[in-house]
Amino acid sequence: MEKIAGVLSSAALFAGLEPGQVDLIAGCGSNVGFEEGEYLFREGDHADTFFLLRRGAVALELFTPPRGSLTIETLEAGEVVGWSWLFPPYRWHFDARATSLVRATAFDGVCLRTKCDEDPALGYALLSRFAGVMVERLQMTRLRLLDIYGRRG
C-alpha cells in the first residue's frame, strides 16, 4: 500500500490531499497492466474503477457512425482514466484503449464510494478533483467533434 500511496502523492490530481486521505484511497488500489490494443473498459459497461497511469498511453475513444472509433484524447503517465465510477448508473461514457504497454494503478469505485460516505471530507476532495477532470475531458470532446463535424466540404 505504501507504494500506491507514493504513486498517488506524486500525481498532480491528488496534490494537497491529507496523508490520511492518501492512505484511504491507496487502500482501494491495486497495480494492473494492459497490452497495446487492450481495452481498459468499453462504453456502456459497468464503471467500477478509475486508473492512475504510471506508464504508457491510453486513448479515450467515442464510436461515431459511420466513421467508427474516434480518438477524443490520449492520456499518459500521471493522468487518470475514468470518472464514471462516481455517478449512478455507473456506466462508461467512452472506450479506453491502451495505445502502448500500460502500467497503472486501478482504484475500486465501490471501495472508494464507501470510504467517501464514511468520510465526507474525503468525498468532497475527490469529487472536486474529478470535477476538473470531467470538465477537461468534456471540453476536449467538444473541440474534437467541432474539428471533425465543423468542417465544410
N, C-alpha and C positions, 0 to 999 in steps of 0.2 A: 504494500500500500504506500510505503514511503516513496518509492519510485514514481508511482502515479501522482502522488501529491506534488512531487517535484516537477513533473510534466505540466500539471495544472498551474503551478505557481509561475512557470516560465511563459505561459500563454497570455497574450495581451488581453484576451477577453476576460480572464479571471484576475487581472491585476487589481489589487486593492481589497481582495477578499480577506477576511479574518483567517488566521491559521486554522482555527477550529472549523470554519466553514469549508476550507480546502480539504480538511481531513474527512468531513462528512461526505463531500462529493466524491473524493477518492475512494471511499468505501463502496461506492456503486460502480467502480470502474474495473475493466479487465483489458488486457492487451490483445489485439487482434491483427490479422493480416489479410490482405486481398491481393490476388494476382492481377496483372494487367488484363483489362477487359471484364473482370468480375464485377457484378453489381453489389453495392453495399445495401441497396434497397431499391424497390420499384414503386412507381406511382400507384396509389390506391391500396398498397399493402399496409398492414398494421404497423404503426410507428411506435416503437417502444425503446428507442435508443438514440443517442447522439454520439458522434465521433469527434475526437480531437486528433487531427492528423499530426503524426510525428515525422513521417517520411512519405514521399510520393505525391501524386496529384489525383484529384477526383473531379470528374466533370458532372455538373448538375445539368440534366437534360430534360427537355419537355417534348413530348410527342405531339407533332402538329400535322394532321392530314392535309394535303397529300405529301408533304415534304419529309415526313419521318421524324427522326430524333434531331432535335436542335439543341446544341450546347448553349446554355444560358450563361454559365460561369464556370471557370476552372479554379478549384481551391487547392492550396498547397500546405505544406508543413506549417503548423502553428494556428491553422484555421479550424473552425468547427463545421461539421456537416450535420445538418438536421436540427429542426426546431419543432417538428410536428408532434413530438412526444409530449409537448407541453399542453396541447389543446385537444379536447374531445372533438371529433370522434377518434383521434389518434391515428390518422391516415397520412401517408406521404403524399406530397403535392408534386414531386418531381422524381425522376430516376437519378440515382447517383452511381456512377461507373468509374472504377479505377482506370486511369489512363497510363499508369505505370505500377510497379510494385508498390503497395501501400502498407505502411505500418501505422497503426492508430491505437488509441485507447477508446474503447466503447463504454458508454455510461448507460446503465439500465434506467429507463424512464420511470418504471413503477417504483423502483427503489428511491429515485430522486423525488418523485412526487410525494411519496410517503414522508420523506425527510423534510420536504418543504411544508407539508401540512403540520408537522410537529414543530417546525422552527420557521415562523413567518418571516423573520429577517432574512433567512437563507432563501426562502421563496421569492421575496422581493428582489434580493440581489441577483438571483438567476434570471428572473423574469425581466428585469430592467436591462441586463446584458443581452439576453436573447432577443429582446425587442429591437435593439440596434442591429443585430444580425438580420432579423426579418426585414427591416426597412431597407437595408443594403441589398439584400437578395431580391426583394420585390422591385427595387429601382433598377437593378441590373436586368431583370426580366423585362421590364418596361422598355429599357433602352435597346435591348436585343430585338424585341418584337418590332419596335419602331424602325430599327435598322433594316429588318427583313421585309416587313409589310408596308413600310412607309415609302419604299422605293417606287418610282414611276417607271413604266416601261414594260 
